[in-house]
Amino acid sequence: MTKGTVEFLLNNEKKLLNNVNPNLTVLQYLRDLEHQSGTKEGCASGDCGACTVVIAELTKSVDGKALPELTYKSINACIAFVGTLHGKQLITVEHLKEEQKLHHVQQSLVTHHGSQCGFCTPGFVMSSFALHKNKEQPHREEVVEALAGNLCRCTGYRSIIDAVVDITDKPKEDSFAKHYSDTVKQLMKIESSNSSELSFNHQSFYAPKTIDELSSHLLLHPTATIFSGGTDLALDVTQHLNNIDNLVYLGNVDELNVIENLEDKFVIGAAVPYEKFTPLLANEYNELGEMIERIGSVQIRNSGTLGGNIGNASPIGDMPPALISLGSSVELQCGNKKRTILLEDYFVDYKKTVLAPAEFIKAIHIPKAPANAVFNVYKISKRIDDDISAVLASIYFELTDGNISVIRIAFGGMAAIPQRAIECEKALLNKPLNQQNIEHAQRALTNDFKPMSDVRASHEYRMRVAQNLLQKCYLEYKAKTNSQQNKIETRVVNYA
């Protein structure tokens, strides 16, 4: 591969890109350079799903190494930079059919009258294609989840969902299954090649393959913009029409794609996508898994990363408050120097962190829960799915002999950074969990935060909701413990 080249497969055709603007999105590449207009632009922000395409990439093992098998995932082409395609197969709606015969996903939509105006249809087709590549017979709930990031303005959801559920004439293999082995071979060959680069005028894109390459590059270019999923960063280009001069992509760095399930904690590499690490965390913290499903669509979670959500330093990012309350820490690296700090100490001010020039997030360390731990996380937003939080509350405590021995309460949307409610915690620490102490903690919360008013909520609403969530947590805990006590008493009576 020539230096300065991004190499990938467009459907089954090999593509080499070099003299291309690094800020070009996959959607723009398809429509403007390849003249494939099946993929639509509806919002240019990853919200509507009209631009959905499917990426087939080599599966990453838990140690970040590429395996000779493919993983299919839907993504939003409107907020993916073209340089991130290196080493992957890009599949578009134009190439699903084989010998002029519609793909079984397309045919089912025709049969069930799943297309009305047709603008959103290609996106629905590609989300459905990805789902059926990963699950031969998905349940209706899985279909609804897979399509949650695709909007139909004609409100044809029932027929679309029925079509995806009822794919009864599915052949044993489609054209992509027939070319599977060849696709794997081609991608493995690209995987063994050098790191990829793009340059255009004064703009550049670099995708290192090792952490040493990344560290060396950042020491030479300490002001470079690093990203992995880019689901938020890309909006600076698509919505604000800015150019980013120096992009560094972390998604191909093996060491940043590692997941470790240790005895006392999880270690999640900064470039691991949500869809890969969520099952692990959800098994330990069910409430966290449910909240992650509301962070964004499947397309967003296929691209977005934990390192990106933290590194973005948004005051309304959903994961930082939850991880802070769990006592998580973040592992940072600059050159050969490494340090690990508590996540709560990572944020300094609005969009400002403790990261030094050329330093980057390597991994996030998330402790496992002891037996006496209680953890609840609450996301308040206007929509249930795929919406930004007005307030996110995360409450963690441990009870010892009836008293709260450990407590960490963190909020997002209440300050310029994700932040612990220290005065609120003091009102509960070393005290029994009862209504009187909860009310004391609610009053103390006004000393922790002076929230702002914006388009999502007023400052009065934010404070009232935050206080109410403390009450909600207490009532849920009380109901749960009463239920468990009733079950114990019932078992004793039955035994007697």
VEXKOL-397304 format. One line per field, with one value per residue (C-alpha): x, y, z; residue in three letters. Coordinates in nm, 2 decimals. Layout:
N
xx: (X,...)
yy: (Y,...)
zz: (Z,...)
type: (ALA,...)
This chain:
496
xx: (0.00,0.13,0.20,-0.07,-0.34,-0.67,-0.75,-1.09,-1.36,-1.66,-1.90,-1.67,-1.45,-1.11,-1.06,-0.75,-0.79,-0.50,-0.56,-0.89,-1.00,-0.97,-1.29,-1.49,-1.77,-1.85,-2.19,-2.02,-1.78,-2.06,-2.28,-2.02,-1.73,-1.89,-2.23,-2.42,-2.72,-2.91,-2.77,-2.96,-2.88,-3.16,-3.01,-2.62,-2.60,-2.66,-3.02,-3.25,-3.08,-3.14,-2.77,-2.73,-2.47,-2.31,-1.95,-1.80,-1.47,-1.24,-1.36,-1.14,-1.04,-1.04,-0.68,-0.75,-0.61,-0.79,-0.94,-1.02,-1.39,-1.63,-1.85,-2.13,-2.25,-2.47,-2.33,-2.43,-2.24,-2.31,-2.09,-1.82,-1.50,-1.38,-1.04,-1.20,-1.29,-0.93,-0.93,-1.30,-1.58,-1.84,-2.17,-2.44,-2.80,-2.72,-2.53,-2.76,-2.94,-2.78,-2.84,-3.12,-3.30,-3.38,-3.21,-3.45,-3.45,-3.56,-3.81,-3.98,-4.02,-4.19,-4.41,-4.53,-4.56,-4.29,-4.20,-4.41,-4.23,-3.92,-3.67,-3.59,-3.62,-3.25,-3.16,-3.42,-3.30,-2.93,-3.02,-3.22,-2.94,-2.70,-2.94,-3.00,-2.63,-2.57,-2.89,-3.07,-3.40,-3.42,-3.71,-3.94,-3.78,-3.44,-3.59,-3.74,-3.40,-3.21,-3.45,-3.47,-3.22,-3.42,-3.70,-3.99,-4.17,-4.46,-4.52,-4.50,-4.33,-4.57,-4.53,-4.16,-4.12,-4.35,-4.14,-3.81,-3.96,-4.13,-3.84,-3.96,-3.80,-3.44,-3.20,-2.91,-2.66,-2.65,-2.38,-2.18,-2.19,-2.06,-1.77,-1.71,-1.38,-1.24,-1.35,-1.17,-0.85,-0.85,-0.91,-0.65,-0.40,-0.49,-0.46,-0.10,-0.01,0.12,-0.07,-0.29,-0.27,-0.45,-0.33,-0.51,-0.39,-0.30,-0.52,-0.41,-0.55,-0.34,-0.46,-0.18,-0.18,0.02,0.02,0.39,0.30,0.02,0.25,0.53,0.29,0.12,0.46,0.53,0.18,0.05,-0.24,-0.38,-0.75,-0.78,-1.10,-1.24,-1.61,-1.63,-2.01,-1.99,-1.67,-1.81,-2.09,-1.83,-1.78,-2.14,-2.33,-2.09,-1.91,-1.56,-1.25,-1.03,-0.67,-0.51,-0.71,-0.57,-0.79,-0.76,-0.99,-0.71,-0.48,-0.48,-0.39,-0.69,-0.93,-0.87,-1.13,-1.01,-1.25,-1.04,-1.13,-1.21,-1.26,-1.32,-1.06,-1.21,-0.98,-1.05,-1.14,-1.38,-1.73,-2.03,-2.19,-1.89,-1.84,-2.20,-2.30,-2.01,-2.11,-2.48,-2.42,-2.25,-2.47,-2.81,-2.92,-2.61,-2.69,-3.04,-2.91,-2.66,-2.94,-3.08,-2.75,-2.81,-2.92,-2.75,-2.56,-2.42,-2.33,-2.16,-1.92,-1.91,-1.66,-1.62,-1.29,-1.47,-1.76,-1.51,-1.26,-1.53,-1.57,-1.93,-2.13,-2.42,-2.23,-2.41,-2.13,-1.90,-2.15,-2.23,-1.86,-1.77,-2.03,-1.88,-1.54,-1.38,-1.04,-0.89,-0.55,-0.36,-0.04,0.20,0.49,0.62,0.48,0.16,-0.06,-0.39,-0.63,-0.98,-1.23,-1.38,-1.04,-1.02,-1.26,-1.16,-1.40,-1.64,-1.47,-1.14,-0.96,-0.63,-0.49,-0.15,-0.04,0.02,-0.15,-0.44,-0.68,-0.56,-0.82,-1.10,-1.09,-1.44,-1.46,-1.69,-1.96,-1.93,-2.23,-2.36,-2.36,-2.67,-2.64,-2.90,-2.87,-3.14,-3.15,-3.40,-3.46,-3.74,-3.74,-3.69,-3.45,-3.16,-3.18,-2.95,-3.00,-3.13,-3.02,-2.84,-2.82,-2.60,-2.62,-2.40,-2.39,-2.29,-2.47,-2.29,-2.49,-2.78,-2.58,-2.45,-2.07,-1.98,-2.16,-2.09,-2.36,-2.27,-2.47,-2.45,-2.63,-2.61,-2.27,-2.01,-1.86,-1.98,-1.96,-2.01,-2.26,-2.03,-2.26,-2.54,-2.32,-2.22,-2.58,-2.61,-2.27,-2.26,-2.64,-2.93,-3.12,-3.46,-3.70,-3.57,-3.21,-3.31,-3.49,-3.18,-2.98,-3.22,-3.17,-2.80,-2.81,-2.87,-2.52,-2.36,-2.51,-2.63,-2.76,-2.81,-3.12,-3.10,-3.32,-3.35,-3.45,-3.47,-3.24,-3.54,-3.65,-3.30,-3.27,-3.62,-3.56,-3.23,-3.39,-3.67,-3.43,-3.28,-3.64,-3.70,-3.38,-3.48,-3.84,-3.71,-3.46,-3.73,-3.97,-3.70,-3.59,-3.96,-4.02,-3.71,-3.82,-4.17,-4.01,-3.80,-4.10,-4.31,-4.03,-4.01,-4.39,-4.40,-4.11,-4.29)
yy: (0.00,0.34,0.57,0.83,0.59,0.47,0.12,-0.05,-0.24,-0.06,-0.35,-0.60,-0.35,-0.25,0.13,0.34,0.70,0.95,1.30,1.34,1.59,1.42,1.60,1.42,1.21,0.86,1.00,1.28,1.02,0.79,1.06,1.31,1.09,0.75,0.89,0.64,0.83,0.55,0.66,0.97,1.28,1.36,1.54,1.53,1.46,1.09,1.12,1.01,0.70,0.79,0.77,0.42,0.20,-0.13,-0.19,-0.54,-0.55,-0.81,-0.91,-0.78,-1.03,-0.92,-0.83,-0.60,-0.83,-0.88,-1.23,-1.39,-1.34,-1.06,-0.84,-0.65,-0.33,-0.04,0.31,0.67,0.76,1.13,1.15,0.90,1.04,0.86,0.78,0.55,0.30,0.18,-0.20,-0.24,-0.32,-0.06,-0.20,0.02,-0.03,-0.04,-0.36,-0.58,-0.72,-1.01,-1.06,-0.80,-0.99,-0.80,-0.90,-1.09,-0.79,-0.56,-0.80,-0.84,-0.46,-0.47,-0.75,-0.58,-0.24,-0.10,0.19,0.50,0.82,0.60,0.86,0.67,0.32,0.26,0.33,0.09,-0.17,-0.14,-0.15,-0.47,-0.61,-0.57,-0.72,-1.03,-1.07,-1.10,-1.29,-1.53,-1.51,-1.20,-1.15,-0.86,-0.67,-0.70,-0.57,-0.27,-0.20,-0.24,0.01,0.26,0.49,0.51,0.76,0.73,1.06,0.89,0.69,0.35,0.18,-0.12,-0.24,-0.19,-0.38,-0.66,-0.68,-0.72,-0.97,-1.18,-1.26,-1.61,-1.66,-1.60,-1.79,-1.98,-1.72,-1.39,-1.24,-1.12,-1.47,-1.61,-1.37,-1.40,-1.59,-1.36,-1.05,-1.18,-1.25,-0.90,-0.73,-0.94,-0.83,-0.46,-0.53,-0.64,-0.32,0.00,0.27,0.48,0.85,1.12,1.46,1.74,2.10,2.18,1.91,1.56,1.23,0.97,0.62,0.46,0.08,0.07,0.27,0.35,0.50,0.70,0.83,0.93,1.11,1.31,1.42,1.57,1.70,1.78,1.99,1.72,1.63,1.27,1.07,0.72,0.71,1.08,1.08,1.42,1.56,1.52,1.76,2.03,1.97,1.87,2.12,2.41,2.37,2.39,2.21,2.01,2.04,1.75,1.43,1.13,0.82,0.58,0.30,0.09,0.09,-0.27,-0.17,0.07,-0.20,-0.42,-0.55,-0.70,-0.87,-0.89,-1.02,-0.68,-0.45,-0.41,-0.24,-0.10,0.03,0.39,0.28,0.00,0.07,0.07,-0.23,-0.45,-0.36,-0.30,-0.67,-0.70,-0.39,-0.47,-0.81,-0.65,-0.33,-0.39,-0.03,0.09,-0.15,-0.01,0.35,0.28,0.16,0.51,0.69,0.67,0.44,0.11,0.30,0.55,0.27,0.08,0.38,0.57,0.48,0.51,0.70,0.94,1.01,1.09,1.28,1.50,1.64,1.74,1.84,1.63,1.32,1.02,0.78,1.01,1.06,0.69,0.60,0.86,0.73,0.38,0.51,0.46,0.58,0.67,0.56,0.83,0.81,1.07,0.92,0.64,0.80,0.67,0.78,0.67,0.92,0.91,1.00,1.27,1.44,1.43,1.72,2.08,2.32,2.33,2.13,2.14,1.84,1.76,1.61,1.75,1.82,1.50,1.30,1.06,0.83,0.47,0.29,0.32,0.11,0.03,-0.14,-0.44,-0.41,-0.56,-0.76,-0.48,-0.22,-0.04,0.14,0.34,0.56,0.79,0.96,1.25,1.35,1.47,1.14,0.80,0.69,0.86,1.20,1.42,1.43,1.73,1.57,1.24,1.12,0.83,0.71,0.45,0.35,0.06,-0.03,-0.16,-0.25,-0.04,0.27,0.42,0.34,0.45,0.69,0.86,1.07,1.22,1.44,1.54,1.85,2.03,2.20,2.28,1.93,1.59,1.64,1.47,1.61,1.63,1.82,1.58,1.28,1.43,1.45,1.07,0.93,0.71,0.75,0.52,0.54,0.69,0.96,1.22,1.19,1.19,1.52,1.66,1.54,1.71,2.04,1.99,1.95,2.32,2.38,2.15,2.29,2.61,2.47,2.68,2.72,2.63,2.49,2.15,2.26,2.56,2.57,2.53,2.22,2.07,2.12,1.99,1.68,1.61,1.63,1.41,1.15,1.11,1.04,0.80,0.61,0.58,0.46,0.20,0.07,0.05,-0.13,-0.37,-0.46,-0.50,-0.73,-0.94,-0.95,-1.07,-1.35,-1.46,-1.47,-1.66,-1.92,-1.96,-2.01,-2.26,-2.45,-2.46)
zz: (0.00,-0.09,0.20,0.25,0.13,0.28,0.15,0.18,-0.01,-0.15,-0.16,-0.33,-0.51,-0.37,-0.33,-0.27,-0.15,-0.11,-0.24,-0.05,0.21,0.56,0.66,0.39,0.54,0.41,0.30,0.09,-0.05,-0.17,-0.32,-0.46,-0.56,-0.62,-0.74,-0.53,-0.43,-0.25,0.08,0.19,0.40,0.63,0.93,0.90,1.27,1.31,1.43,1.15,1.00,0.64,0.57,0.73,0.57,0.69,0.77,0.77,0.96,1.10,1.45,1.74,2.01,2.38,2.34,2.04,1.77,1.44,1.39,1.05,1.08,1.00,1.22,1.04,1.19,1.09,1.11,1.02,0.71,0.76,1.07,0.98,0.82,0.51,0.66,0.91,0.63,0.62,0.64,0.63,0.38,0.31,0.20,0.04,-0.05,-0.43,-0.40,-0.19,-0.49,-0.69,-1.06,-1.06,-0.78,-0.47,-0.15,0.09,0.32,0.04,-0.09,0.25,0.27,-0.08,0.02,0.34,0.18,0.41,0.18,0.15,0.03,0.01,0.14,0.46,0.31,0.22,0.58,0.71,0.46,0.57,0.94,0.87,0.66,0.95,1.20,0.99,0.92,1.30,1.39,1.16,1.34,1.55,1.80,1.75,2.04,1.87,1.55,1.72,1.89,1.56,1.39,1.68,1.50,1.18,1.15,0.92,0.86,0.70,1.02,0.85,1.14,1.18,0.82,0.84,1.16,1.03,0.72,0.91,1.15,0.88,0.65,0.56,0.22,0.33,0.11,0.27,0.15,-0.03,-0.25,0.06,0.21,-0.11,-0.11,0.26,0.24,-0.03,0.17,0.48,0.29,0.14,0.47,0.64,0.38,0.44,0.82,0.77,0.59,0.72,0.91,0.69,0.62,0.41,0.33,0.13,0.12,0.48,0.63,0.74,0.87,1.05,1.17,1.37,1.43,1.76,2.07,2.01,1.67,1.83,2.11,1.88,1.64,1.92,2.06,1.71,1.68,2.03,1.91,1.68,1.73,1.84,1.79,1.75,1.68,1.60,1.66,1.83,1.67,1.31,1.39,1.40,1.03,0.92,1.13,1.19,0.86,1.01,0.90,1.13,1.02,1.19,1.27,1.45,1.44,1.74,1.61,1.45,1.76,1.90,2.25,2.27,2.16,2.47,2.72,3.04,3.29,3.60,3.95,4.09,3.79,3.42,3.20,2.88,2.61,2.50,2.14,2.23,2.08,2.32,2.15,2.24,2.61,2.71,2.77,3.01,3.21,3.19,3.35,3.65,3.66,3.50,3.54,3.36,3.07,3.04,3.04,2.77,2.54,2.57,2.49,2.12,1.84,1.74,1.47,1.73,1.97,1.70,1.65,1.97,2.24,2.61,2.57,2.34,2.57,2.85,2.63,2.49,2.84,2.78,3.10,2.97,2.87,3.01,3.10,3.32,3.61,3.62,3.61,3.87,4.12,4.07,4.17,3.82,3.72,3.38,3.25,3.06,2.85,2.70,2.52,2.74,3.06,3.21,3.50,3.64,3.81,3.95,3.67,3.90,3.89,3.51,3.45,3.53,3.37,3.08,2.80,2.99,3.14,3.30,2.98,2.90,2.54,2.35,2.63,2.56,2.73,2.71,2.92,3.18,3.49,3.64,3.98,4.03,4.29,4.64,4.77,4.99,4.71,4.57,4.23,4.04,3.74,3.60,3.26,3.22,2.86,2.64,2.44,2.58,2.31,2.13,2.31,2.51,2.88,3.07,3.39,3.46,3.82,3.94,4.30,4.45,4.82,5.05,5.37,5.67,5.98,5.86,5.80,5.47,5.49,5.14,4.91,4.58,4.40,4.07,3.83,3.47,3.34,3.67,3.63,3.38,3.43,3.55,3.92,4.26,4.50,4.80,5.05,4.96,5.03,5.37,5.46,5.42,5.51,5.82,5.87,5.82,5.49,5.59,5.48,5.72,5.60,5.23,5.29,5.45,5.15,4.91,5.09,5.09,4.71,4.67,4.81,4.55,4.23,4.07,3.75,3.44,3.22,2.85,2.57,2.75,3.10,3.33,3.64,3.87,3.68,3.70,4.07,4.14,3.93,4.09,4.43,4.32,4.19,4.54,4.66,4.38,4.46,4.83,4.75,4.50,4.75,5.02,4.79,4.68,5.04,5.15,4.85,4.94,5.30,5.20,4.99,5.28,5.51,5.26,5.22,5.60,5.63,5.34,5.49,5.83)
type: (MET,THR,LYS,GLY,THR,VAL,GLU,PHE,LEU,LEU,ASN,ASN,GLU,LYS,LYS,LEU,LEU,ASN,ASN,VAL,ASN,PRO,ASN,LEU,THR,VAL,LEU,GLN,TYR,LEU,ARG,ASP,LEU,GLU,HIS,GLN,SER,GLY,THR,LYS,GLU,GLY,CYS,ALA,SER,GLY,ASP,CYS,GLY,ALA,CYS,THR,VAL,VAL,ILE,ALA,GLU,LEU,THR,LYS,SER,VAL,ASP,GLY,LYS,ALA,LEU,PRO,GLU,LEU,THR,TYR,LYS,SER,ILE,ASN,ALA,CYS,ILE,ALA,PHE,VAL,GLY,THR,LEU,HIS,GLY,LYS,GLN,LEU,ILE,THR,VAL,GLU,HIS,LEU,LYS,GLU,GLU,GLN,LYS,LEU,HIS,HIS,VAL,GLN,GLN,SER,LEU,VAL,THR,HIS,HIS,GLY,SER,GLN,CYS,GLY,PHE,CYS,THR,PRO,GLY,PHE,VAL,MET,SER,SER,PHE,ALA,LEU,HIS,LYS,ASN,LYS,GLU,GLN,PRO,HIS,ARG,GLU,GLU,VAL,VAL,GLU,ALA,LEU,ALA,GLY,ASN,LEU,CYS,ARG,CYS,THR,GLY,TYR,ARG,SER,ILE,ILE,ASP,ALA,VAL,VAL,ASP,ILE,THR,ASP,LYS,PRO,LYS,GLU,ASP,SER,PHE,ALA,LYS,HIS,TYR,SER,ASP,THR,VAL,LYS,GLN,LEU,MET,LYS,ILE,GLU,SER,SER,ASN,SER,SER,GLU,LEU,SER,PHE,ASN,HIS,GLN,SER,PHE,TYR,ALA,PRO,LYS,THR,ILE,ASP,GLU,LEU,SER,SER,HIS,LEU,LEU,LEU,HIS,PRO,THR,ALA,THR,ILE,PHE,SER,GLY,GLY,THR,ASP,LEU,ALA,LEU,ASP,VAL,THR,GLN,HIS,LEU,ASN,ASN,ILE,ASP,ASN,LEU,VAL,TYR,LEU,GLY,ASN,VAL,ASP,GLU,LEU,ASN,VAL,ILE,GLU,ASN,LEU,GLU,ASP,LYS,PHE,VAL,ILE,GLY,ALA,ALA,VAL,PRO,TYR,GLU,LYS,PHE,THR,PRO,LEU,LEU,ALA,ASN,GLU,TYR,ASN,GLU,LEU,GLY,GLU,MET,ILE,GLU,ARG,ILE,GLY,SER,VAL,GLN,ILE,ARG,ASN,SER,GLY,THR,LEU,GLY,GLY,ASN,ILE,GLY,ASN,ALA,SER,PRO,ILE,GLY,ASP,MET,PRO,PRO,ALA,LEU,ILE,SER,LEU,GLY,SER,SER,VAL,GLU,LEU,GLN,CYS,GLY,ASN,LYS,LYS,ARG,THR,ILE,LEU,LEU,GLU,ASP,TYR,PHE,VAL,ASP,TYR,LYS,LYS,THR,VAL,LEU,ALA,PRO,ALA,GLU,PHE,ILE,LYS,ALA,ILE,HIS,ILE,PRO,LYS,ALA,PRO,ALA,ASN,ALA,VAL,PHE,ASN,VAL,TYR,LYS,ILE,SER,LYS,ARG,ILE,ASP,ASP,ASP,ILE,SER,ALA,VAL,LEU,ALA,SER,ILE,TYR,PHE,GLU,LEU,THR,ASP,GLY,ASN,ILE,SER,VAL,ILE,ARG,ILE,ALA,PHE,GLY,GLY,MET,ALA,ALA,ILE,PRO,GLN,ARG,ALA,ILE,GLU,CYS,GLU,LYS,ALA,LEU,LEU,ASN,LYS,PRO,LEU,ASN,GLN,GLN,ASN,ILE,GLU,HIS,ALA,GLN,ARG,ALA,LEU,THR,ASN,ASP,PHE,LYS,PRO,MET,SER,ASP,VAL,ARG,ALA,SER,HIS,GLU,TYR,ARG,MET,ARG,VAL,ALA,GLN,ASN,LEU,LEU,GLN,LYS,CYS,TYR,LEU,GLU,TYR,LYS,ALA,LYS,THR,ASN,SER,GLN,GLN,ASN,LYS,ILE,GLU,THR,ARG,VAL,VAL,ASN,TYR,ALA)
